[in-house]
Amino acid sequence: MDNERVHGNASKSLGAEGQPHASSLSNPLMSDFVSEWSPLHDASIHGRLLALKKLINQGSSVNLITADRVSPLHEACLGGHAACASVLLKHGAQVNGVTVDWHTPLFNACISGSAACLDLLLKHGASPHAACDVASPIHEAAKRGHADCIESLASHGVNIDHNIDHLGTPLYIACENWQVNCAKKLLESGASANHGKGTDSPLHAAARNASAELVNLLIDFGADVWARNAEGKKPVELVPPNSPLTQIFVQKEGPCSLMQLCRLCIRSCFGYKQHHKITGLLLPDELKRFLLHV
């Protein structure tokens, strides 16, 4: 959200004397009171904690929403202001409120990349799952490179292989956007290296972007170098001309080593949260590091 829109909306809630319109304030016992952009929203998006507390003490409802159903909690999370979000939640803010665009406060936390806001929301009962496929928190975190958010969502049971028709899986989104850390976090958490968008695999996306780091990572986690997409093309056939990545594919097209096959088999037995499970095994540290790709 740009500052011009924020200040523009904030100015709408003020009268000629610089005072809030009556529609901007509400009885604290009322929830979902519809207003224009209010001082409460403005304080939340900008992280003005003292102003926020003062407005709440003066009777402003923490569940004041705009015509687009945007609440102060949505804005606090969009701005990444965990302290403001904490105050709003303490005073009864609706943790799973949904805007007309299907954005929840948790989705907004994934936009800003605020792991503190995300953990706070989850602690207060926020659903880690998408209210609608239009706005999936884990896909948004993967696209923007917020690996900490992915880790929190995965630990709270979100489906890390959730496949959305127009987006694909979170791993596919991460590979499309060159987000290596997010791709690694998803794979460590048990995401399938071969589930992408339709027949287009994450490896196809990585090859198309000529990302050697992603290609090596995906193949290490069992990506199929022979998979063909809807056009009948293997990942290597999508590599840009004269790219050194072609040689990497040539080297990887042979059969996996016995060690690699054993690692893939062991990891597949653990499923989600496998990173934490492997660290707890009674195995030599060197073997644990091998299983964890460290």
C-alpha positions in Angstrom: 0.0 0.0 0.0 1.5 3.3 -1.0 1.7 6.4 1.3 -0.4 8.4 -1.1 -3.4 6.1 -0.8 -2.9 5.8 3.0 -2.9 9.6 3.5 -5.6 10.1 1.0 -7.9 7.7 2.8 -7.0 9.1 6.1 -7.9 12.6 5.0 -11.4 11.4 4.0 -12.1 10.6 7.6 -11.5 14.2 8.8 -13.9 17.1 8.7 -13.3 20.7 7.9 -11.9 21.3 11.4 -9.6 18.3 11.2 -11.9 16.3 13.5 -13.1 12.8 12.7 -16.5 12.4 11.0 -19.1 10.8 13.1 -18.9 7.7 10.8 -15.3 7.2 11.8 -16.1 6.5 15.4 -18.3 3.9 17.0 -19.4 2.4 20.2 -16.8 -0.1 21.5 -19.5 -2.7 22.0 -20.4 -2.6 18.3 -18.5 -4.9 16.0 -18.1 -4.5 12.2 -19.1 -0.9 12.4 -18.6 0.4 8.8 -16.7 3.7 8.3 -14.5 5.5 5.9 -10.8 5.4 6.5 -10.5 6.3 10.2 -7.8 7.6 12.5 -7.7 4.1 14.0 -6.7 2.6 10.6 -4.2 5.4 10.1 -2.5 4.7 13.5 -2.4 1.0 12.8 -0.9 1.2 9.3 1.8 3.6 10.5 2.6 1.8 13.7 1.6 4.7 16.0 1.1 2.7 19.1 0.4 5.6 21.5 -2.2 7.2 19.2 -3.8 3.8 18.7 -4.1 3.2 22.5 -5.5 6.7 22.9 -8.2 6.2 20.3 -9.2 2.9 21.8 -9.4 4.5 25.2 -11.6 7.2 23.8 -14.1 4.6 22.6 -13.1 3.8 19.0 -14.1 0.2 18.1 -11.1 -2.1 17.2 -13.5 -3.8 14.7 -14.2 -0.6 12.8 -14.2 -1.6 9.1 -14.2 0.3 5.8 -16.6 -0.3 3.0 -14.1 -2.8 1.7 -14.2 -4.5 5.1 -10.6 -3.5 6.0 -10.1 -3.5 9.7 -7.3 -1.8 11.8 -5.9 -5.3 12.4 -5.6 -5.8 8.7 -3.6 -2.6 8.4 -1.4 -3.2 11.4 -0.4 -6.6 9.9 0.1 -5.1 6.5 2.5 -2.5 8.0 4.2 -5.3 10.0 3.5 -3.6 13.3 3.2 -6.4 15.9 2.9 -4.1 18.9 -0.2 -2.5 17.3 -1.6 -5.8 16.3 -1.1 -7.1 19.9 -3.1 -4.1 21.3 -5.9 -4.6 18.8 -6.2 -8.3 19.6 -6.1 -7.6 23.3 -9.1 -5.4 22.9 -11.1 -8.0 20.9 -10.1 -7.4 17.2 -11.5 -10.1 15.0 -8.5 -12.3 14.1 -10.1 -13.9 11.0 -11.8 -10.9 9.4 -12.0 -11.1 5.6 -11.9 -8.1 3.2 -13.8 -7.9 -0.1 -10.6 -9.1 -1.7 -10.5 -12.1 0.6 -7.5 -10.8 2.6 -7.2 -11.8 6.2 -4.9 -10.2 8.7 -2.7 -13.3 8.4 -2.5 -12.9 4.7 -1.5 -9.3 5.2 1.2 -10.4 7.6 2.6 -12.7 4.8 2.6 -9.7 2.5 4.7 -7.6 4.9 6.8 -10.6 5.9 6.2 -10.0 9.6 6.8 -13.3 11.4 6.0 -11.5 14.7 2.6 -10.5 13.5 2.0 -14.0 12.0 2.9 -15.8 15.2 0.8 -13.4 17.2 -2.2 -14.0 15.0 -1.8 -17.8 15.1 -1.5 -17.7 18.9 -4.9 -15.9 18.9 -6.6 -18.5 16.8 -6.1 -17.3 13.3 -6.6 -19.9 10.6 -3.4 -20.7 8.7 -5.5 -21.7 5.7 -6.7 -19.5 2.9 -10.2 -18.0 3.2 -10.2 -18.3 -0.6 -7.7 -19.4 -3.3 -7.5 -15.8 -4.4 -5.5 -14.9 -1.3 -3.5 -17.9 0.0 -1.1 -16.9 2.8 1.6 -19.5 2.1 1.6 -18.7 -1.6 2.0 -15.1 -0.8 4.9 -15.8 1.6 6.6 -18.0 -1.0 6.2 -15.3 -3.8 7.7 -12.6 -1.6 10.6 -14.6 -0.1 9.4 -14.7 3.5 10.8 -18.1 4.6 10.1 -17.4 8.3 6.4 -17.0 7.5 6.5 -20.3 5.6 8.1 -22.1 8.6 5.4 -20.8 11.0 2.6 -21.8 8.6 4.0 -25.2 8.1 4.4 -25.8 11.8 0.7 -24.9 12.2 -0.5 -27.6 9.7 -1.0 -25.6 6.5 -1.0 -27.8 3.4 2.4 -26.9 1.9 1.5 -28.7 -1.3 -1.8 -26.8 -1.7 -2.3 -26.5 -5.5 -4.2 -23.6 -6.8 -5.1 -23.8 -10.5 -4.0 -20.3 -11.5 -0.9 -20.3 -9.2 0.3 -23.9 -8.7 1.9 -25.0 -5.5 3.9 -22.7 -3.1 7.1 -24.4 -4.2 6.3 -23.6 -7.8 5.6 -20.0 -6.9 8.9 -19.8 -5.1 10.8 -21.2 -8.1 9.0 -18.8 -10.5 10.1 -15.9 -8.4 13.7 -17.0 -7.7 13.0 -17.4 -4.0 15.7 -20.0 -3.1 15.4 -19.7 0.7 11.6 -20.3 0.5 12.0 -23.2 -1.8 14.5 -24.8 0.6 12.2 -24.2 3.5 9.3 -25.8 1.7 11.3 -28.8 0.7 12.7 -29.2 4.2 9.1 -29.2 5.5 8.1 -32.0 3.2 6.9 -30.3 0.0 6.9 -32.5 -3.1 9.7 -31.5 -5.5 7.5 -32.6 -8.4 4.2 -30.9 -7.8 3.9 -27.6 -9.7 1.3 -25.9 -11.9 -0.5 -28.5 -13.9 2.2 -30.6 -15.7 4.7 -27.7 -15.3 7.0 -28.8 -12.4 9.0 -26.5 -10.1 12.1 -27.8 -12.0 10.6 -26.4 -15.3 10.2 -23.0 -13.6 13.7 -23.1 -12.3 15.1 -24.1 -15.7 13.1 -21.4 -17.4 14.7 -18.8 -15.0 18.1 -20.3 -15.5 18.6 -20.6 -11.7 21.4 -23.1 -11.1 20.9 -22.9 -7.3 17.3 -23.8 -7.6 17.9 -26.6 -10.1 20.5 -28.2 -7.9 18.3 -27.9 -4.8 15.3 -29.4 -6.5 17.2 -32.3 -8.0 18.8 -33.0 -4.6 15.3 -33.3 -3.2 14.2 -35.7 -5.9 12.9 -33.6 -8.7 12.3 -35.5 -11.9 14.6 -34.3 -14.7 12.7 -36.3 -17.2 9.2 -34.8 -16.5 7.5 -33.3 -19.4 5.1 -30.3 -19.3 2.0 -29.7 -21.4 4.2 -28.8 -24.4 6.0 -32.1 -24.1 9.2 -30.4 -23.0 11.7 -31.6 -20.3 13.2 -28.9 -17.9 16.5 -28.9 -19.8 14.7 -27.9 -23.0 13.5 -24.7 -21.3 17.0 -23.6 -20.4 18.0 -20.3 -22.2 20.5 -20.8 -25.1 24.2 -20.9 -24.2 23.4 -21.2 -20.5 25.9 -23.3 -18.4 22.8 -24.8 -16.7 22.5 -27.2 -19.6 25.7 -28.9 -18.5 24.2 -29.3 -15.0 21.2 -31.2 -16.4 23.5 -33.4 -18.5 25.4 -34.4 -15.4 22.2 -35.0 -13.4 20.3 -37.0 -16.0 21.9 -40.3 -15.0 20.5 -42.5 -12.3 20.6 -41.3 -8.6 23.3 -42.7 -6.4 22.4 -45.3 -3.8 23.1 -42.7 -1.1 20.7 -40.2 -2.7 18.0 -42.8 -3.1 18.3 -43.8 0.5 18.0 -40.2 1.6 14.9 -39.6 -0.5 13.3 -42.7 0.8 14.0 -41.9 4.4 12.8 -38.3 4.1 9.6 -39.4 2.3 8.8 -41.5 5.4 8.5 -38.4 7.6 6.3 -36.1 5.5 5.6 -32.7 6.9 7.8 -31.2 9.7 10.4 -33.8 8.7 13.2 -31.3 9.5 12.3 -31.4 13.2 11.8 -35.1 13.2 15.1 -35.9 11.7 17.0 -33.7 14.2 15.5 -35.8 17.0 16.7 -39.2 15.6 19.3 -41.1 17.5 21.8 -41.0 14.7 25.4 -39.7 14.3 25.4 -35.9 13.6 27.1 -36.5 10.2 24.3 -38.7 9.1 21.7 -36.2 10.3 23.4 -33.4 8.3 23.3 -35.6 5.2 19.6 -36.2 5.6 18.9 -32.5 6.2 21.0 -31.4 3.2 23.2 -29.4 5.5 
